């Protein structure tokens, strides 16, 4: 008796569903992409219980007649390719004909569809892959209703997350599709509440403004470039707009959202020497490539692609972004900057540095005697670049990263409740946020308030900032709230409390930036405050705030006895 057998169609569809449908957001993605391929200009999404109980996607696209509607639920039934050559000339988002039969095999589906402009259509009801009912229905365009996901595969259902988490992924999916198709209007109603409402936009910049707000776009550089085979349009962080997380990083190839480590690396490499090691850029990279030179059929969910000439695309992106970033930085470039006050300080023979405490151990640096730094207003100092400050005296040389030092000061003030509160803002700030960030901030307003930031809900993905610590008065509140949301979504990381993690993110935003040159008095105040902290030698992220070289250390560096 043979041991090999052909699996029944229902089981084959469930196996296919396991590859294509990871969670409710996977269904939303497949149905939206069908709507886009159907030339829709308006797409409405409705979900309930995070999409586990209900997903409904409706569009005003071309629709289908009765025959096509019934064929659409057959495996590998598609109107988008007809021969193997078409696989290497993909110009649509869907092409394999697996989505609808896979979805129908693990849920209860109703399809309402009719040709655009027609007054007659069809309604089809399928449960667990079995056709239950067909009837005439007056409809134009298409609406697909998916209920009780994984009702017949409980082993899969138990792996779904909370309603909030699943809705988070649905919002992320719609955001990606909306970014790459600005000419289409998108709406999302989650748990019977409008969560996203994006009218048709004139271009990508306007769509980004709809999602993130006007201030967000001011922190981006716009780049347009093309060669014989590739067209690039990108919006990436300017030299002062870096984040603590990889949130808001998007890559699109031929309008399809993808993940590609090589392209991401090309973007990061463009900021070499500009972006701090523990920071991340915001970027939206849109590439148009000859369909024959990219393979979209290498991942079940089509999240990854294979590029024919990955290296040349890497070089193209990296060089164009690097040129744009360099041009934006021109006004700030300094090879070596010395404060006029520092020059006079060094020329004064009666200026000295008193020492008596601890040194900082840094890779590549020698461990000096245990000396405690006692800072005086009369310290001579000089800027090395625009971030590092060198101070000297009889005891040796101290190099200070004033950004890291200020981070430590603000971090401990936030945790200890020692922040200076200016009270209610005279003009409260309205900050528009992506739907995911907006939702998570509203759910955590109490913990955010303990760090000195008071928020109110303004609706339409917008919060009102009522009060902030004095230390944040000049900070980018949009960036701070975005990073707080990222921290809240990650939860407790690396053994530190959630509140500590949030305080570290806020401190990083509010600390003195590299472009700020401190005066003698400002430097003294900073170093005096640093000495009062519990851990003055490290910033909240573990980087050193200062490195001390004694005269003995310096002698060793120069190979002197």
Secondary structure, DSSP 4 states (H G I P E B T S, - for coil): --S--PPPHHHHHHHHHHHH-SSHHHHHHHHHHHHHHTT-SEEEEEEEGGGTSEEEEEE-S----HHHHHHTTSTT--SS--SGGGGGS--SS--SS-HHHHHHHTSEEEEEEE-TT-S-EEEEEEETTEEEEEEEE--SEEEEEEESTTTT-HHHHTT---HHHHHHHHHHHHHHHHHH-TTSEEEEEETTEEEEEE---SSHHHHHHHHH-HHHHHTEEEEEEE-SSEEEEEEEE-TT-EESS--SEEEEETTEEE--HHHHHHHHHHTTTTS-TT-EE-EEEEEEE-GGGEE-TTSTTS---EETTHHHHHHHHHHHHHHHHHHHHGGG--S----HHHHHHHH-TT---EE-S-----TTS-------EE--TT--EEEETTTEEEEEETTEEEEEEHHHHHHHHHHHHHHHT-PPB--S-SSPEEEE--HHHHHHHHTTHHHHHTTT-EEEEEETTEEEEEE-BGGGTTS-HHHHHHHHHHHHHH-S-TT--HHHHHHHHHHHHHSPPTTPPPPHHHHHHHHHHHHTSS-TTB-TTS-BSEEEEEHHHHHHHTT--
